[in-house]
Amino acid sequence: MNAVHPDAPDERVVRDIRKNAREVARIQLRTFKGARLIDIRAHAQQPDGSTVPTPKGIALGVNSLREMIDALTEAERCARQMGWLAADSPQRKTA
């Protein structure tokens, strides 16, 4: 239960990004021992279609989220300059 918004869950999956045939990179917001985290972790697919978290990942305090977004935006810009991404590849959607 969320102390600020009592009806809000303490965990939310934001997105799964296919990593390979057996794993997805799951981006989620969650709490652990009272700390609010952005967790990016590999999840392995099970035979029944469900996924389980693996030790491969990183969890940072949610206050690092803006810095992470800025870093990923910079990484995208650099990858384009290096020719690793086509100019017409999908760009971030804006509101």
ABEGO torsion letter per residue (X at the ends): XBAABAABBABBBABBBBABAABBBBBBBBBBGGBBBBBBBBBBBBAAGBBBBBABEBBBBAAAAAAAAAAAAAAAAAAAAAGABBAABBBBBBX
